[in-house]
Amino acid sequence: MNKEKILYRVSSISCILGVCCFVFSILASETWAAIVCFVFMIMFAVCEAWADNIKADRGPLSYKKRVSALKFVAEKKAGTPEEFITEHSKELYDCFLKHGYIHEFAVEEGNEANRKWEVTKVGMRKKVEICS
């Protein structure tokens, strides 16, 4: 079983136990049950956030991957789509084109037209904004 599933199960169990302790603390007027409820609810929040973070990092357009690609684009300034896709992913390349961080153009070399990309001012501003 992977870490994400374990964390979601632990968070579910701690939420159920926390609610049970809360109800018990109200019905029996026990302070220790309220403290245990508080501990379970903190455990629930931490496990849930950790599992969500793991899930988000796996996505092709995660924040960490976007920042890494922005640094690549700002450092490289121009290149071919194949380089970008090899280094990062097709989804990120399409996302950067859509958001205007890079733009694509054709360069004619002999009888062939090759596609290239270059960073835009929007891409440079976004890199400075995120990495500063």
C-alpha positions in Angstrom: 0.0 0.0 0.0 1.4 3.4 -0.9 2.0 6.3 1.5 -0.9 8.4 0.3 -3.5 5.6 1.0 -2.0 5.0 4.4 -2.2 8.7 5.3 -5.8 9.0 4.1 -6.8 5.9 6.2 -5.0 7.3 9.3 -6.7 10.6 8.8 -10.1 9.0 8.5 -9.6 6.9 11.6 -8.3 9.8 13.6 -11.3 11.9 12.5 -13.7 9.2 13.7 -11.9 8.8 17.0 -11.8 12.5 17.5 -15.5 12.9 17.0 -16.2 10.0 19.4 -13.9 11.6 22.0 -15.7 14.9 21.5 -19.1 13.4 22.0 -17.8 11.5 25.1 -16.3 14.6 26.5 -19.6 16.4 26.2 -21.8 13.6 27.6 -19.4 12.6 30.4 -18.0 16.1 31.1 -14.4 14.7 31.0 -11.6 17.1 30.3 -9.1 14.3 29.2 -11.5 13.2 26.4 -11.6 16.8 25.1 -7.8 16.9 25.1 -7.6 13.5 23.3 -10.2 14.8 20.8 -8.0 17.8 20.1 -4.9 15.5 19.5 -6.9 13.3 17.1 -8.2 16.4 15.2 -4.6 17.7 14.8 -3.5 14.3 13.6 -6.4 14.3 11.1 -5.5 17.7 9.7 -1.8 16.9 9.4 -2.3 13.5 7.7 -4.9 14.9 5.3 -2.7 17.8 4.3 0.3 15.5 3.9 -1.6 13.1 1.7 -3.0 16.0 -0.4 0.5 17.3 -0.9 1.7 13.9 -2.1 -1.2 13.7 -4.5 -0.5 17.2 -5.8 3.2 16.5 -6.4 2.3 13.6 -8.6 0.4 15.7 -11.0 2.0 16.8 -14.3 1.3 20.5 -13.6 2.3 20.6 -10.0 3.7 23.7 -8.4 7.2 22.3 -8.0 7.3 21.2 -11.6 6.1 24.6 -12.8 8.8 26.4 -10.8 11.5 24.1 -12.2 10.3 24.6 -15.7 10.1 28.4 -15.2 13.8 28.4 -14.0 14.7 26.3 -17.1 12.9 28.7 -19.5 14.4 31.8 -17.9 17.9 30.3 -17.9 17.8 28.8 -21.4 15.8 31.8 -23.0 15.1 29.8 -26.2 15.2 26.2 -27.6 13.3 23.5 -29.4 10.0 22.0 -28.2 11.7 18.6 -28.1 14.3 19.8 -25.6 11.6 21.3 -23.3 9.4 18.2 -23.5 12.3 15.9 -22.8 13.4 18.0 -19.8 9.9 18.5 -18.4 6.7 17.3 -20.2 4.3 17.9 -23.0 1.6 19.1 -20.6 3.9 21.8 -19.1 4.9 22.9 -22.6 1.3 23.3 -23.7 0.5 25.0 -20.4 3.4 27.5 -20.8 2.3 28.3 -24.4 -1.3 28.8 -23.2 -0.3 31.1 -20.3 2.1 33.1 -22.5 5.3 32.2 -20.6 6.8 31.1 -23.9 5.9 31.5 -27.5 6.5 29.3 -30.5 7.7 30.3 -33.9 9.1 28.6 -37.1 12.6 29.1 -38.3 13.4 28.2 -41.9 16.8 26.4 -42.4 17.2 25.5 -46.0 14.1 23.8 -47.2 12.9 22.8 -43.7 10.9 24.9 -41.2 11.9 24.0 -37.6 9.8 25.0 -34.6 11.4 26.9 -31.8 10.3 28.5 -28.6 11.6 31.5 -26.7 10.7 33.0 -23.3 8.4 36.0 -23.2 8.4 39.0 -20.9 5.4 37.5 -19.1 7.5 34.3 -18.4 10.4 36.3 -17.1 8.2 38.4 -14.8 6.5 35.2 -13.5 9.9 33.6 -12.8 11.0 36.7 -10.9 7.7 36.8 -9.0 7.8 33.2 -8.0 11.5 32.8 -7.3 12.1 36.1 -5.4 
